[in-house]
Amino acid sequence: MHGRTEAPTHRRNPHTPPTGFRELRHQMGWAEAVQQSLLSAGALALVSAAFLLCARWMRQGRHRARAVLIALGALSLVFVLTDMNTNAVRLDLSVVHRYLPELTTAAIGAVLLLPAARAYFSSAGRVD
């Protein structure tokens, strides 16, 4: 074996969804991979727009925004805990990196439960 190295062969579990476009294309074909990517991008755009709308409502002091973000924070925390339980994730700094968006949403939900946030949303001139 002079200078020759063999590429490692990785077998994927057939029940595990692909994680990259190349794997998706290999598993589904080009057209379906592009369609799935566009669908995912559209879903991400909708969720991002919903968060921006909620941020606008929060700036206006609407109670509805506070309730929605508290619910999203709780839901995000449930998703993280369920995923960690399902995947048997180790508790180290990689958990923070992997779940940063969900943990941030949960932290925002927790901050909205503080008395100062309640006073902001119930002060005079705020509408729902």
KOLBADREN-531214 format. One record per residue (C-alpha): residue in one letter; x, y, z. Coordinates in Angstrom, 2 decimals. Each point is the difference from the previous one (the first is absolute). Layout:
SITE   residuo        xx        yy        zz
SITE         A         X         Y         Z
...
***
This chain:
SITE   residuo        xx        yy        zz
SITE         M      0.00      0.00      0.00
SITE         H      2.45      2.62     -1.16
SITE         G     -1.72      3.38      0.17
SITE         R     -3.42     -1.45     -0.63
SITE         T     -2.74      0.75      2.47
SITE         E     -3.50     -1.22     -0.27
SITE         A     -2.88      2.33      0.57
SITE         P     -2.04     -0.90      3.05
SITE         T     -3.31     -1.53     -0.72
SITE         H     -2.85      1.36      2.04
SITE         R     -3.30     -1.76      0.09
SITE         R     -2.98      2.08      0.91
SITE         N     -2.87     -1.33      1.95
SITE         P     -2.89     -0.15     -2.50
SITE         H     -2.33      1.53      2.61
SITE         T      2.21      3.05      0.59
SITE         P     -0.87      2.95     -2.24
SITE         P      2.82      1.48     -2.08
SITE         T      1.75      3.03      1.45
SITE         G      1.52      1.66     -3.06
SITE         F     -1.04      0.81     -3.54
SITE         R      2.41     -2.55     -1.47
SITE         E     -1.46     -2.78      2.15
SITE         L     -3.51      1.21     -0.75
SITE         R      0.72     -0.03     -3.73
SITE         H      1.50     -3.46      0.23
SITE         Q     -2.99     -1.34      1.91
SITE         M     -2.84      1.80     -1.81
SITE         G      1.34      1.09     -3.36
SITE         W      0.78      3.51     -1.28
SITE         A     -3.55      1.30     -0.54
SITE         E     -1.35     -1.23      3.33
SITE         A      3.07      1.32      1.85
SITE         V     -0.48      3.46     -1.50
SITE         Q     -3.73     -0.14      0.78
SITE         Q      0.69     -1.00      3.61
SITE         S      2.60      2.76      0.36
SITE         L     -2.42      2.61     -1.35
SITE         L     -2.73     -1.26      2.32
SITE         S      2.35      0.25      2.98
SITE         A      1.10      3.49     -1.03
SITE         G     -3.64      1.08     -0.32
SITE         A     -0.84     -1.37      3.44
SITE         L      3.01      1.80      1.48
SITE         A     -1.08      3.25     -1.69
SITE         L     -3.52     -0.34      1.44
SITE         V      1.28     -0.67      3.51
SITE         S      2.43      2.92     -0.27
SITE         A     -2.80      2.30     -1.18
SITE         A     -2.15     -1.13      2.93
SITE         F      2.80      0.82      2.44
SITE         L      0.47      3.44     -1.60
SITE         L     -3.73      0.69      0.22
SITE         C      0.04     -1.06      3.63
SITE         A      2.97      2.31      0.64
SITE         R     -1.96      2.87     -1.54
SITE         W     -2.98     -0.77      2.21
SITE         M      2.30     -0.11      3.03
SITE         R      1.38      3.41     -0.86
SITE         Q     -3.59      1.28     -0.08
SITE         G     -0.62     -1.62      3.39
SITE         R     -2.69     -2.39     -1.09
SITE         H     -0.88     -2.72      2.50
SITE         R     -0.52     -2.49     -2.81
SITE         A      3.71      0.14     -0.90
SITE         R      1.02     -0.69      3.58
SITE         A     -2.28     -3.04      0.20
SITE         V      1.17     -1.34     -3.36
SITE         L      3.68      0.33      0.88
SITE         I     -0.48     -1.61      3.41
SITE         A     -1.74     -2.92     -1.73
SITE         L      2.76     -0.23     -2.64
SITE         G      2.63      0.01      2.74
SITE         A     -1.71     -2.84      1.83
SITE         L     -0.48     -1.93     -3.24
SITE         S      3.65      0.48     -0.94
SITE         L      1.08     -1.31      3.38
SITE         V     -2.22     -3.06     -0.45
SITE         F      1.52     -0.61     -3.45
SITE         V      3.54      0.24      1.38
SITE         L     -0.70     -2.35      2.90
SITE         T     -1.79     -2.49     -2.27
SITE         D      2.83      0.06     -2.54
SITE         M      2.63     -0.37      2.71
SITE         N     -1.88     -2.93      1.49
SITE         T     -0.49     -1.67     -3.40
SITE         N      3.60      0.47     -1.13
SITE         A      1.67     -0.60      3.38
SITE         V      1.97      3.25     -0.25
SITE         R      2.93      0.53      2.34
SITE         L     -0.27      3.04      2.23
SITE         D      2.98      2.15     -0.97
SITE         L      0.62      3.22     -1.94
SITE         S     -0.96     -1.63     -3.31
SITE         V     -3.59     -0.08      1.29
SITE         V     -0.01      3.79      0.28
SITE         H      1.34      0.34     -3.56
SITE         R     -2.40     -2.55     -1.43
SITE         Y     -3.12      1.34      1.69
SITE         L      0.83      3.71      0.15
SITE         P     -3.09      1.26     -1.89
SITE         E     -2.39     -2.08      2.11
SITE         L      1.75      0.92      3.25
SITE         T     -0.08      3.69     -0.97
SITE         T     -3.73     -0.16     -0.70
SITE         A     -0.57     -1.73      3.34
SITE         A      2.08      2.67      1.76
SITE         I     -2.05      2.77     -1.63
SITE         G     -3.18     -1.72      1.16
SITE         A      1.38     -0.15      3.54
SITE         V      0.93      3.71     -0.04
SITE         L     -3.54      0.86     -1.08
SITE         L     -1.29     -1.54      3.23
SITE         L      1.92      2.52      2.13
SITE         P     -1.93      2.80      1.76
SITE         A      1.70      2.72     -2.09
SITE         A     -1.29     -1.59     -3.21
SITE         R     -3.47     -0.31      1.47
SITE         A      0.08      3.69      0.97
SITE         Y      1.13      1.00     -3.51
SITE         F     -2.87     -1.83     -1.64
SITE         S     -2.63      1.17      2.48
SITE         S      1.01      3.68      0.11
SITE         A     -2.42      2.66     -1.19
SITE         G     -0.23      0.53     -3.73
SITE         R      0.84     -3.57     -0.94
SITE         V     -2.55     -1.76     -2.14
SITE         D     -0.66     -3.57     -0.94
***
